[in-house]
Amino acid sequence: MDAAQALIYVFFILIAILALSALFTPIRLGLKLLINSIFGFLGLVIAGVFGDFLGITITINILTILLTAFLGIYGLILTIILNIFF
């Protein structure tokens, strides 16, 4: 095996690694979105239960779940602040 053949093998191995990482990136982002939405939903339920004691009612609908899924804890805080002011 000469140097040119070795460089071709290294090049194709790097291309294969990049292709595999491109395939697994959406799966990783989808998993992160799923975990954020689960914790966001639990946060909304907890905020709804404790919000009743403070006079704040947080409705759990598709908009609030998507907001907390995409933004995480910041989406939950934003939902509570928007609920207080509006």
SETORFI-723197 format. One record per atom (N, C-alpha, C): atom name; x, y, z. Coordinates in steps of 0.1 Angstrom, whole numbers, plus 2048, in hexadecimal, padded with zeros to 3 digits. Example, Ala and Ser with C-alpha at 12.3 -4.5 7.8 and 13.67 -1.06 7.14 Angstrom:
SETORFI-723197
atome:N; px:884; py:7C7; pz:84E
atome:CA; px:87B; py:7D3; pz:84E
atome:C; px:884; py:7DF; pz:84E
atome:N; px:880; py:7EA; pz:847
atome:CA; px:889; py:7F5; pz:847
atome:C; px:881; py:800; pz:84F
END
This chain:
SETORFI-723197
atome:N; px:809; py:7F4; pz:800
atome:CA; px:800; py:800; pz:800
atome:C; px:809; py:80C; pz:800
atome:N; px:806; py:815; pz:7F7
atome:CA; px:80E; py:821; pz:7F6
atome:C; px:807; py:82D; pz:7FD
atome:N; px:80D; py:838; pz:7FD
atome:CA; px:808; py:844; pz:805
atome:C; px:7FB; py:849; pz:7FF
atome:N; px:7F9; py:849; pz:7F2
atome:CA; px:7ED; py:84D; pz:7EC
atome:C; px:7E1; py:845; pz:7EF
atome:N; px:7E3; py:838; pz:7F0
atome:CA; px:7D9; py:82F; pz:7F4
atome:C; px:7D5; py:831; pz:802
atome:N; px:7DF; py:833; pz:80B
atome:CA; px:7DC; py:835; pz:819
atome:C; px:7D4; py:842; pz:81B
atome:N; px:7D7; py:84D; pz:813
atome:CA; px:7D0; py:859; pz:814
atome:C; px:7C2; py:857; pz:80F
atome:N; px:7C0; py:84F; pz:805
atome:CA; px:7B2; py:84D; pz:801
atome:C; px:7AA; py:846; pz:80B
atome:N; px:7B0; py:83C; pz:812
atome:CA; px:7A9; py:835; pz:81D
atome:C; px:7A5; py:83E; pz:828
atome:N; px:7AF; py:846; pz:82C
atome:CA; px:7AC; py:850; pz:837
atome:C; px:7A1; py:85A; pz:833
atome:N; px:7A1; py:85E; pz:826
atome:CA; px:797; py:867; pz:822
atome:C; px:789; py:861; pz:822
atome:N; px:788; py:854; pz:81E
atome:CA; px:77B; py:84E; pz:81E
atome:C; px:777; py:84A; pz:82C
atome:N; px:780; py:848; pz:835
atome:CA; px:77C; py:845; pz:843
atome:C; px:777; py:852; pz:849
atome:N; px:77D; py:85E; pz:846
atome:CA; px:778; py:86A; pz:84B
atome:C; px:76A; py:86E; pz:846
atome:N; px:768; py:86B; pz:839
atome:CA; px:75B; py:86D; pz:833
atome:C; px:751; py:865; pz:83A
atome:N; px:754; py:858; pz:83D
atome:CA; px:74B; py:84F; pz:843
atome:C; px:747; py:854; pz:852
atome:N; px:751; py:859; pz:859
atome:CA; px:74F; py:85E; pz:866
atome:C; px:746; py:86B; pz:866
atome:N; px:748; py:873; pz:85C
atome:CA; px:740; py:87F; pz:85B
atome:C; px:731; py:87C; pz:857
atome:N; px:730; py:872; pz:84E
atome:CA; px:722; py:86D; pz:84A
atome:C; px:71B; py:867; pz:856
atome:N; px:722; py:85F; pz:85E
atome:CA; px:71B; py:859; pz:86A
atome:C; px:717; py:864; pz:874
atome:N; px:720; py:86E; pz:876
atome:CA; px:71D; py:878; pz:880
atome:C; px:711; py:880; pz:87B
atome:N; px:710; py:882; pz:86E
atome:CA; px:705; py:88A; pz:868
atome:C; px:6F8; py:882; pz:86A
atome:N; px:6F9; py:874; pz:86A
atome:CA; px:6ED; py:86C; pz:86C
atome:C; px:6E8; py:86D; pz:87A
atome:N; px:6F1; py:86D; pz:884
atome:CA; px:6ED; py:86C; pz:892
atome:C; px:6EA; py:87A; pz:898
atome:N; px:6ED; py:885; pz:892
atome:CA; px:6EB; py:892; pz:897
atome:C; px:6DC; py:894; pz:899
atome:N; px:6D3; py:891; pz:88F
atome:CA; px:6C5; py:893; pz:891
atome:C; px:6BF; py:88B; pz:89C
atome:N; px:6C4; py:87F; pz:89E
atome:CA; px:6BF; py:876; pz:8A8
atome:C; px:6C3; py:87C; pz:8B6
atome:N; px:6CF; py:881; pz:8B7
atome:CA; px:6D3; py:888; pz:8C4
atome:C; px:6CA; py:894; pz:8C7
atome:N; px:6C7; py:89C; pz:8BD
atome:CA; px:6BF; py:8A8; pz:8BF
atome:C; px:6B1; py:8A4; pz:8C2
atome:N; px:6AC; py:89A; pz:8BC
atome:CA; px:69E; py:895; pz:8BF
atome:C; px:69D; py:890; pz:8CD
atome:N; px:6A7; py:889; pz:8D1
atome:CA; px:6A8; py:883; pz:8DF
atome:C; px:6A8; py:88F; pz:8E9
atome:N; px:6B0; py:899; pz:8E6
atome:CA; px:6B1; py:8A5; pz:8EF
atome:C; px:6A3; py:8AC; pz:8F0
atome:N; px:69C; py:8AD; pz:8E4
atome:CA; px:68F; py:8B3; pz:8E4
atome:C; px:685; py:8AB; pz:8EC
atome:N; px:686; py:89E; pz:8EB
atome:CA; px:67D; py:895; pz:8F2
atome:C; px:67F; py:897; pz:901
atome:N; px:68C; py:897; pz:906
atome:CA; px:68F; py:898; pz:914
atome:C; px:68A; py:8A6; pz:919
atome:N; px:68D; py:8B1; pz:911
atome:CA; px:689; py:8BE; pz:915
atome:C; px:67A; py:8BF; pz:916
atome:N; px:672; py:8B8; pz:90D
atome:CA; px:664; py:8B9; pz:90E
atome:C; px:65E; py:8B1; pz:91A
atome:N; px:665; py:8A6; pz:91D
atome:CA; px:660; py:89F; pz:929
atome:C; px:662; py:8A7; pz:936
atome:N; px:66F; py:8AD; pz:937
atome:CA; px:671; py:8B5; pz:943
atome:C; px:669; py:8C2; pz:943
atome:N; px:667; py:8C7; pz:937
atome:CA; px:65E; py:8D3; pz:936
atome:C; px:650; py:8D1; pz:93A
atome:N; px:64B; py:8C5; pz:936
atome:CA; px:63D; py:8C1; pz:93A
atome:C; px:63C; py:8BF; pz:949
atome:N; px:646; py:8B9; pz:94F
atome:CA; px:646; py:8B7; pz:95D
atome:C; px:648; py:8C4; pz:964
atome:N; px:650; py:8CD; pz:95F
atome:CA; px:651; py:8DA; pz:965
atome:C; px:644; py:8E2; pz:964
atome:N; px:63D; py:8E1; pz:959
atome:CA; px:630; py:8E8; pz:957
atome:C; px:626; py:8E2; pz:961
atome:N; px:626; py:8D5; pz:963
atome:CA; px:61D; py:8CF; pz:96D
atome:C; px:620; py:8D4; pz:97B
atome:N; px:62D; py:8D4; pz:97E
atome:CA; px:631; py:8D8; pz:98C
atome:C; px:62E; py:8E7; pz:98E
atome:N; px:631; py:8EF; pz:983
atome:CA; px:62D; py:8FE; pz:984
atome:C; px:61E; py:900; pz:985
atome:N; px:617; py:8F7; pz:97E
atome:CA; px:608; py:8F9; pz:97F
atome:C; px:603; py:8F5; pz:98D
atome:N; px:609; py:8EB; pz:993
atome:CA; px:604; py:8E7; pz:9A0
atome:C; px:608; py:8F2; pz:9AB
atome:N; px:614; py:8F7; pz:9AA
atome:CA; px:618; py:901; pz:9B4
atome:C; px:613; py:90F; pz:9B0
atome:N; px:610; py:910; pz:9A3
atome:CA; px:60B; py:91D; pz:99F
atome:C; px:5FD; py:91F; pz:9A4
atome:N; px:5F5; py:915; pz:9A6
atome:CA; px:5E8; py:916; pz:9AC
atome:C; px:5E8; py:91C; pz:9BA
atome:N; px:5F3; py:91A; pz:9C1
atome:CA; px:5F4; py:920; pz:9CF
atome:C; px:5F7; py:92F; pz:9CE
atome:N; px:5FE; py:933; pz:9C3
atome:CA; px:602; py:941; pz:9C1
atome:C; px:5F8; py:948; pz:9B8
atome:N; px:5EE; py:942; pz:9B3
atome:CA; px:5E4; py:948; pz:9AB
atome:C; px:5E8; py:949; pz:99C
atome:N; px:5F1; py:941; pz:998
atome:CA; px:5F6; py:941; pz:98A
atome:C; px:5F1; py:934; pz:984
atome:N; px:5EA; py:935; pz:979
atome:CA; px:5E5; py:929; pz:972
atome:C; px:5EC; py:927; pz:965
atome:N; px:5F3; py:91C; pz:963
atome:CA; px:5FB; py:919; pz:957
atome:C; px:5F3; py:90E; pz:950
atome:N; px:5EF; py:911; pz:944
atome:CA; px:5E8; py:907; pz:93C
atome:C; px:5F3; py:8FF; pz:934
atome:N; px:5F1; py:8F2; pz:934
atome:CA; px:5FA; py:8E9; pz:92C
atome:C; px:5F4; py:8E6; pz:91F
atome:N; px:5F9; py:8ED; pz:915
atome:CA; px:5F4; py:8EB; pz:907
atome:C; px:600; py:8E8; pz:8FE
atome:N; px:5FE; py:8E7; pz:8F1
atome:CA; px:609; py:8E4; pz:8E8
atome:C; px:613; py:8EF; pz:8E7
atome:N; px:60F; py:8FC; pz:8E9
atome:CA; px:618; py:907; pz:8E8
atome:C; px:621; py:907; pz:8F4
atome:N; px:61C; py:905; pz:900
atome:CA; px:625; py:905; pz:90B
atome:C; px:62E; py:8F9; pz:90B
atome:N; px:62A; py:8EE; pz:907
atome:CA; px:633; py:8E2; pz:906
atome:C; px:63D; py:8E4; pz:8FC
atome:N; px:63A; py:8EA; pz:8F0
atome:CA; px:644; py:8EC; pz:8E6
atome:C; px:64E; py:8F7; pz:8EB
atome:N; px:649; py:901; pz:8F2
atome:CA; px:652; py:90B; pz:8F7
atome:C; px:65C; py:906; pz:901
atome:N; px:657; py:8FD; pz:90A
atome:CA; px:660; py:8F8; pz:914
atome:C; px:669; py:8ED; pz:90E
atome:N; px:664; py:8E6; pz:903
atome:CA; px:66D; py:8DC; pz:8FC
atome:C; px:678; py:8E2; pz:8F5
atome:N; px:676; py:8ED; pz:8EE
atome:CA; px:681; py:8F3; pz:8E7
atome:C; px:68A; py:8FB; pz:8F0
atome:N; px:685; py:902; pz:8FA
atome:CA; px:68D; py:90B; pz:902
atome:C; px:691; py:905; pz:90F
atome:N; px:68B; py:8FA; pz:913
atome:CA; px:68F; py:8F4; pz:920
atome:C; px:68A; py:8FC; pz:92C
atome:N; px:692; py:8FD; pz:936
atome:CA; px:68E; py:904; pz:942
atome:C; px:68B; py:913; pz:93F
atome:N; px:692; py:918; pz:935
atome:CA; px:68F; py:926; pz:932
atome:C; px:681; py:928; pz:92C
atome:N; px:67D; py:91E; pz:924
atome:CA; px:66F; py:91E; pz:91F
atome:C; px:665; py:91E; pz:92A
atome:N; px:668; py:916; pz:934
atome:CA; px:65F; py:915; pz:940
atome:C; px:65E; py:922; pz:947
atome:N; px:669; py:928; pz:949
atome:CA; px:66A; py:936; pz:950
atome:C; px:663; py:940; pz:947
atome:N; px:665; py:93F; pz:93A
atome:CA; px:65E; py:949; pz:931
atome:C; px:64F; py:947; pz:931
atome:N; px:64A; py:93A; pz:932
atome:CA; px:63C; py:937; pz:933
atome:C; px:636; py:93D; pz:940
atome:N; px:63D; py:93B; pz:94B
atome:CA; px:638; py:940; pz:958
atome:C; px:638; py:950; pz:957
atome:N; px:642; py:956; pz:952
atome:CA; px:642; py:965; pz:952
atome:C; px:637; py:96A; pz:948
atome:N; px:635; py:964; pz:93D
atome:CA; px:62B; py:968; pz:934
atome:C; px:61D; py:966; pz:93A
atome:N; px:61C; py:95B; pz:942
atome:CA; px:60F; py:959; pz:948
atome:C; px:60C; py:963; pz:953
atome:N; px:616; py:968; pz:95A
atome:CA; px:615; py:972; pz:965
atome:C; px:610; py:97F; pz:95F
atome:N; px:617; py:983; pz:954
atome:CA; px:614; py:990; pz:94E
atome:C; px:608; py:991; pz:945
atome:N; px:604; py:986; pz:93F
atome:CA; px:5F9; py:986; pz:935
atome:C; px:5EF; py:97C; pz:93B
END
